[in-house]
């Protein structure tokens, strides 16, 4: 699982940098919070988690690692898109922001349980 986390982290890093360039060139900083979320929750968090899974291979065996991977990688794009839509004052965006955060938080809780259970 470590390799999958590192690969998707690299994708988020590229997206974050691309969005940074777009923001910088356009001078429109309204998507800065989106870029920050992509960078922190995509590149940084998933990269560190991937390195943990590589360093401790026993962690990547359980189903918890796979569920966490998918919850994180469904929750983050939902959150990002909902934040973008919220900039256009769409009322339903709040619900999708909550869904994205719940998926992300639940995935991270599974990661924590996995670490506590498998690292003894």
C-alpha angles and dihedrals in degrees: 000000000000092000092050091051091049093048094051090043088058090053091052090047091054091047091049093051092044091051090047090055092048091049092047096047095044096043088221107128097179091108096050091106090053091051090049092052092048091049098045102035097031109034104021103035097039092042092054092044089050091052090049090052091049092048093046107034093180088071094061095057102074125083086241090075093054094045090048091050093054096041090052094045094048095040097049097053090044090052093046094049091046092052090051091049091047088061085067090053096247106165095211090061091083091063092051091047089055091047091051093049093046091052091047094047093046091050092050090049089055089051090052092049090048092051094046092046100044102035105072 
